[in-house]
Amino acid sequence: MAGETRHQPLHALGESFEHFFSLRDIRIWHSLDDCDVVPVPGADADIVALGHLYNPFSGHVGRDALQVLATCWCQGLDAFFAAASELSGRFVLLVSEAGKGLRVVPDACASLPVAYALDDRRLVLSSHAYFIGTMLSLPDDPTVKRLLASRFYHLGIRHCPADLTEVDGVRLLTPNVSLRHNTDTLKLHRFYPTSQRVERPVEEVVEAVASALCASIDCLTRYERPVTCALSGGVDSRVSLAATVQHRDAIRFFTFSGDHKRNRDATCTRALARRLSLTFEDIEILRPTPEDAFRHCYLQLQGRTRAPNAGTVLFRKQHFGTFKGFEIRSCISEIARSFMRRKFHIRRLPMTPHAMVPLYKRVPFMLSWHRLIARAFDDWSRRTEFDRVERCGFDWLDFYYWEVRVGTWQSQVLQDSDYYCSPTVIFNNRTLLNMMLSVPEPYRASDELQRMIISRLDPAVMQLPMVKNFGRKAAIREFLESSYLRAYMPIFG
């Protein structure tokens, strides 16, 4: 947070956090296990890293990786962003340079959220929009408030459109975009992609990605903290499992059961655990009714979009305790799988804010709702220079999924784990994702790329079949989703 504020006293805000330090005119409160500051050689500047980070391509971990980044800063922005793109983990970078203000850079998928707002030209940052809203006495965002009051909004996953939050004037910094603030300006800068997509042989990509994922597990174990790994019956967590091949004795694996889909996952992962002799726990997930104190805390932090998840989060917190270790998740791998084209059976869709609306959520066939949400996406697209994605030869639907779905909703899902651990995703690396997006389309239109990576890492992981989200219900759902889009676009697109 840069400077003072005119609203809630800072000492009252600070009581919510475990740690505090200041740097020039920046004051930072946090409860993270990792926080480091290194000076930039030969410059009146410092780089702050909040969260854990490592470079799987060089093997540098924590402060060592941050020092390399500081050296790259002296070589120019292009060198700095190239180095930052090789970093994995869950972190936010702050670069403070005397007389030139502050630059904020999220990790590859903004998995540690950055909410931001201006208060009389002063920049205020937080992992939760709630803190900014409370401190600055801000009202609810009118667009999100209308959405929350509508019935259709509660169908499917719940998150805000584009980079909006529940708090008026508070935005989320989406992936592949940095934020720069000086005394009187606040500007977003897209730093990826900047060059044309180059298609690469799939065998070359598989070799490089497998090596990086294996190195990622090695880097995590060097933190010397407890490590758990969440398994499902799907392909993404199977890749993470394969990457642990050299360190499985040091990792506890678990899966959740308790409903039809989870029970299918648990049956699969139990058999896999026996086959591979994993330290494994099958956890039947319950949804206890949260006591008022926890419900209030969760609601005030996560907001109303996540409120229905409070019971599940409380159960996980009670089950795991607070062990300050890493929990390996696998969700971000979906970016490389042509997710939107597969889900909606899309062949061609123009890159417009109007097309982004029905992809965001199922929206009623009403012009007023369409205009409301399209306006948010149009504003976000212009401020983040989203059109550069297509100019660089990438599929805009991949980046829409990456930056909107993963960068907003998925980051909030990961925040649910903050109550008991440090969630981490070994796919959360821009260079690694770039490699996966560079393979020919047929490998991404199916799970073939992930299967090839698994086979390269540990063929034994492929000995048991994976749980597919197929069957009659899945087929009907996909048909309805694609039919909805085909009906919606001619009217409003």
Disulfide bonds with the S-S distance in Angstrom:
none
